[in-house]
Amino acid sequence: MFDSLISFLLTVSGDNAAVAIMLFTVAVRLLLLPLGIRQARATQIQKRLAPKLRELQKRWSRNPERLAKETTKLYAKEGTSPLATILPGLGQLPFMWVMYRVATHPTAFLGHDLLGAPLGQHVAGIVTNYGLVSVPFLVFAVVIALIAVVAWISARKVSATLPAEQPAMIRRLMPLLPFGSVLAAAVLPLAAGLYLLISTAWVAGERAILAARAV
């Protein structure tokens, strides 16, 4: 399966592995676009429900069980749930697993690089083979740094848009999720890091566009 996928990607990209990863990432993001739209709608619904949630909290502040029940009922009436802004993001996990398997394939990216940095190597391998002061390490560091910048921007956006009525656990968790891509890029091969960079940048742009229009 993975050999066939790798062969197909390299064929359509003219045997350029970096371009193949970009094409794969764009295809995945287009496939997941309906989930992104659903997530944007859920966010807008939560904003609209904010006053009603505040009323429920005031009314049932001394009865957590009833508060949880009424909150669930309110979300159900709108066809959503407090977790609706998280679940669509989980849709990328299967594709991330595929990208991980491709990136760690023993021969998938053999001889392929990104600006001189081997796509199949981890940062530790690049340091071992090329040293800290080298073009391959610089390329890897720039990719991780760019992912970190996108994660920081995304985290700020998430923090600014989360209603105060959201459960405390979600309000703490959501701004941290974008930084998972930074940790992943630091331990995965450069091929996976390139995928994460394109994917996270796409998601940040997609959310900004959807937030600016009614969905």
Buried (B, 14 or more C-beta within 10 A) or exposed (E): EEEEBBEEBBEEBEEBBBBBBBBBBEEBBEEBEEBBBBBBBBBBBBEEBBEBBEEBBEEBEEEEEEBEEBBEEBBEEBEBBBEBBBEBBEBBEEBBEBBBBBBBBEEBBEEBBBEEBBBBBBBEBBBEEBEEEBEBBBBBBBBBEBBBBBBBBBBEBBEEBBBEBBEEEBBEEBBEBBBEBBEBBBEBBBBBBBBBBBBBBBBBEBBEEBEEEEB
